[in-house]
């Protein structure tokens, strides 16, 4: 638990920004996005959910459990033609730890003014992340840091900012220990479009996960809680049943202060193949994510591929 205590000390230095603002008062909305169909299908409870490279956006320490060269791709067609793409690649550095480079991109529908002769305005957001993590302390302990460059484009107007994420990971003892994760993300300067500046969505997350095996089956339960600069709180819970080490069935739910209650479903298939290397491990995952639009739900579908080789 020493690694968690270290991050708690860091969090004590930044309480004011988390009390200073309300909904809609931050920029760089892409930095609130989570990745990976597995964690999204489990309600977004990914701060302590080990297994792939999707958790790097919420807790950089989660890179350490991956521990190998790996690749992840995600495609998420969202509501109203929004599209989010994520790619990440990790390389182990021996006793130094493990490194990963990631790209997150979101395109939005062009903004058109029906009463003007101007061309529609293209809107897109992108971020590049460099993440480093290594084992710390006892069994299961790890620390991680991400440095990311964020860019927002609104027609010809560009805005750029740099942010840092910090994360810690620990776990209890016993045959089936509980894993604990804690992070603070999006520490950086405000992002400015022309002269107007908006603070980044600084977010504090805490989470846990627990896996119980009945070989070759396994049950995983995960839970998260977060608070960001907009005073938005979120609680998420998810569950996964892995049948015979191959077929995964997942479900989750979350409560968001500003968005209310939502639910998610999903599944996955895991297998091994020699296509990309000796006994490479493949994970194909899917998530069904309905979003509340006024008084109805709009379904979206997320797909991701994770390969460890």
Secondary structure, 3 states (H helix, E strand, C coil): CHHHHHHHHHHHHHCHHHHCCCCCCECCHHHHCCCCHHHHHCCCCCCCCCCCCHHHHCCHHHHCCCCCCEEEEEEEECHHHCEEEEEEEEEECHHHCEEEEEEEEEEEEEECCCCCCCCCEEEEEEEEEEEEEEECCCCCCEEEEEEEEEEEEECCEEEEEEEEEEEEEEECCCCCCEEEEEEEEEEECCEEECCEEEECCCEEEEEEEEEEEECCEEEEEEEEEEEECCCCEEEEEEEEEEECCCEEEEEEEEEECCCEEEEEEEEEEEEEECCCCCCEEEEEEEEEEEEEECCEEEEEEEEEEEEEC
